[in-house]
């Protein structure tokens, strides 16, 4: 989503890897262990200093940071929302890759995001689990904008499917 928005729009886009356990974005963009999301949420780093420019001219990336897994809880000194306000004003769109809903502190997220797109992995996520995740987000006051079905496999060969 962030890559497509950055390549097709004029406004700069920020992609944040807030999933310190999986670090998918950090691996994809070859980010080092420099301070990132975890340190910002704890108040140990300034958000603007942690942002790194990607090879795409309109896309900036913020890694999960060098903190250990499970240490991304915000500190009590400051509202986490205030720590990201400067970044929001510098970018037209901010996309945050969050941990799975079951590992999420939804009350903290509700204060930081405008809406959520729930990503469900095809053939691995049960419908009931997806519905529970959606309900959890809604109860926390988070607007669920939609659901994306990821990693869907084509069981019928494309050439045969086109003939049907």
GULUM-23122 format. One record per residue: y, x, z of N, C-alpha, C in turn. Coordinates in steps of 0.05 Angstrom, whole numbers, plus 5000, padded with zeros to 4 digits. Atoms other than C-alpha are relative to their C-alpha. Example, Ala and Ser with C-alpha at 12.3 -4.5 7.8 and 13.67 -1.06 7.14 Angstrom:
! residues 2
497650185000491052465156502450185000/497649844999497952735143502249855014/
***
This chain:
! residues 164
497650165000500050005000502550175000/497649834997504950545020500450174974/499849835025503350984959501049834977/499150185022504150394911502949935004/497250074995510750194944501850234994/498449765005513350904941500350064971/499949935029511651004868501449784983/498850215016514350334845502749915009/497450084990520450234888502050225002/497849814997527150574897500450095028/499649934972527150564972497850195010/502049824989523651115011498049855018/502150124984517050935046498950205020/501249834979514251205111497249895006/502750074994506751205122499250145026/500649894974504651295195497049985006/502850004991497651495217499949975030/500150064972497051165285497249995011/502850014992489551215288499150295006/500549724992488551865327497050074999/502949955000480951785327499050064972/501149975028479651715252501750194983/498249825014485752085224499650004969/500550025029484551825153502450104983/497649935015491751915129500550305004/499649714995492352605162498250174982/501849855017486252835124500749984970/499350055028488452525058502450164991/497649865006495252855061500050295011/500349734990492753505092502150075021/498049964979497253435153498750185022/501049834978496653965207500249855026/499950134973496253815281502750005013/497350004988503753825290500649745015/499450244985506953315337500449764981/499950245016506552605311500149755017/500050264988505251885330499550005030/500750004971501952025398502250115017/497849874985507552485421502549835000/497650185001512951995398499649775019/500550234982509651415435500250085030/499849914972509351825499502850115007/497349904996516552055490500250305001/500049715000514752785481501150134975/498949895025517652855411502049804988/498150175014523352595369498849924973/501450115023520852155312500950144974/499049885026525252455256498950284996/501049735003522753155271497050024993/502950005005515452955262499349904972/500550115027516152635193499850234980/500549805020513453055135500249874972/499850115028515152955061497450054985/502449965015509152845016500750104972/499549915028508353064943501449784984/498650225013510752374921502950015011/497249974991518352394923501049795019/499150234984519251714956498349955025/501950054978513651785008500250225021/500149824978514152105076497749915018/502450054984508252155124500450105028/500049924972507652185199497250005010/502749984991501152435227499549895028/500650104973497552215290500850195022/499349804980499552855325497750165010/502049834990495753365364498749915026/501050104974494152925424497049934998/502850074999487052795446499749694996/500750285004483752125429500349855026/499750174976485651575477502650065016/497649934985492151905499502649904986/497750105015496751505453501549775014/498650214986499051015506502950095005/497249924997506650995511500750065029/499049944973510351275571501649765010/498550224988514050825618503050034998/497149944999520851145610501649854979/498550115022522750825544498349804985/501450205016520950225501499250144974/500949875024516650485443501549914975/498650115023520450035395502650164995/497549845003526850445408499450274987/500749745011523251085389499749994969/500450025029522050825318502449874986/497750135012528750475306501450184980/498649815018531851105275498450024974/501749975024525951165227500249754983/499950255015526250435207502649984984/497550015014533550515187500150194976/500049805022531951115142498149934978/502050075019526250775104500149714993/500150285008525750145063497649855010/502650114991518550035085498650205018/501649844982514550305143497349875002/502850094999506950245138498650165022/501449874978502950395201497049944998/502950035001495450515196499150005030/500750034972493150255264497050025004/502950004994486450325299498849724997/501250275001481449755295501149825022/498950204982483749115329498750015028/501449994974478549205384501050235017/499049774985481749875404503049995003/497150025002488849635397501349895026/498350114979494049525452501949804986/498650195016496448885418502849935011/497450064989502248765466502150224992/498349795009505149445448500749984971/499750025029504149335374501849774993/498450245006507348645376503050065002/497249924997513948975397501050184977/499249805020513849475339499849914971/500550085028511349115277501149734994/499050275009514148535237497649834992/502450145007507348335209497850194994/502449845002500248585200498449904976/502050065020495448605141497450105012/502649944988488348585169498250104978/501849895019483549035131497249975010/502850064993476248815132498250144981/501849855017470749255106497749824991/502150175012466148885058497250095008/502849964994458848815077499450155025/500449874974459949155144501249845023/498650164979464648685182499049724999/500850284998461848025205502449825000/497850195001466047415192501149935028/499150074973466247255266501750225012/498449774990468847955282502850004987/497450015014474347885230501749785011/498650234989476247205257501050065029/499249934973476347475329502450194999/497849825002480948045307502549864992/497650155009485647565271501049835023/499250164977485747105332501350175022/498849814980487147695379502850074992/497349935009493047905337501949765002/498350244999495747195332500849935029/499450054972495147095408502150195011/498049804991499247725418502749964987/497450065013504747415375500550174975/499749845024503447855314499449834976/500550165024504247515247498150144982/502049885018498147645204500749904972/499050075026500847655133497749954980/502350045018494047685100497750185008/502549854995487147995097499350144974/500949845023484748545050497050065003/502849945000477448615033499650284987/500149725010476149365027497150084995/502749885006470249754998498049804989/501850205012467449164959498550134978/501849895021461549364916499449794979/500850175023459949084848497050024998/502949995001452548904850499049954971/500750055028452448664777501550214984/498649805017454049214725502349864985/497650105012460949124695499549894972/500550095027458349054624498649735000/501450254998453748484645501949795011/498150194988459148154687501949894980/498150085021463848144627498849804981/501450195018458647764586499549735013/500550254986457747224639502449814998/
***
